[in-house]
Amino acid sequence: MDLEIGTILEGKVTGITKFGAFVQLPGGVSGLVHISEIANAFVNDVNDYLSMGDTVTVKVIGVNEAGKINLSIKQAAPPAPRAAVSRPARTDTQTATKSYSPPRDRYAGERRAPPTGELIGPSGDASFEDKLKHFMQESDSKVSGNKLYADRRGNGRRRR
């Protein structure tokens, strides 16, 4: 019997192990229902859900090169209806809208030119050289600040 993935069949439980259950399918072939594919809930013991000789509906979820058939009981069952979540009624203070403030722009004093997207200073004319000079000054300032902090910390050893 040639089994395709996604086929739903009826089978009989022929063996139970700690990691799942073996199911005899029509055509004389058997497959394994892994413990994780038995129920939607956590399954600690397969015997809590299945017993020898039970007839179960299974779905073929895989067939490997060696001919081993992987089955699922929980995928063969229709999805369980979701329970509606009941929430308490809102009071007037809860329905008040919160004021929205957009995130602060780190380029607050600058504006963007529409065609190129380059940052332009408050005066309206910033060349690449000006931007590079500004960047280098900020970078040098940050590096020197980090060096001062590292020097104050010493080499990591505390003296007593």
Secondary structure, 3 states (H helix, E strand, C coil): CCCCCCCEEEEEEEEEECCEEEEECCCCCEEEEEHHHCCCCCCCCHHHCCCCCCEEEEEEEEECCCCCEEEECCCCCCCCCCCCCCCCCCCHHHHCCCCCCCCCCCCCCCEECCCCCCEECCCCCCCHHHHHHHHHHHHHHHHHHHHHHHHHHCCCCCCC
